[in-house]
């Protein structure tokens, strides 16, 4: 019987971590709270249809409509003006988060050519993990 990630975490991982690290309270065990998926579209300043296509593709990938991010200030070198749409982002929580994570772990990452595991240097000092990949690596497999 194959368990989904949430059930596996609750039934097997939490007890193992409590035993291994000597946690006194179940709330001390690390857990995934949210997944943020962000995508910057460099061509959005020249072609607004590129941003629309990116938003539609991201909605298909994550199963939730993304929010369009706008530039906070003008940058002349990139030909970006204040308030221009420059990317999109979505925050996943609860059921959608576990669905996306299951797809990522079991379908997408194993299909990446020459995949040698995820980088352990992706963690920052606050418990966040960053996977930086080109959209083309993920989008074909998640769709």
Secondary structure, DSSP 4 states (H G I P E B T S, - for coil): -PPPHHHHIIIIIHHHHHHHHT-SSGGGS-----EEEEEE-GGGGT-HHHHHHHHHHHHHHHSSPPEEEE-SS-BGGGTB-TT-EEEEEEEE-HHHHHHHHHHIIIIIHHHSTT-----GGGB-TTS-B-----HHHHHHHH-
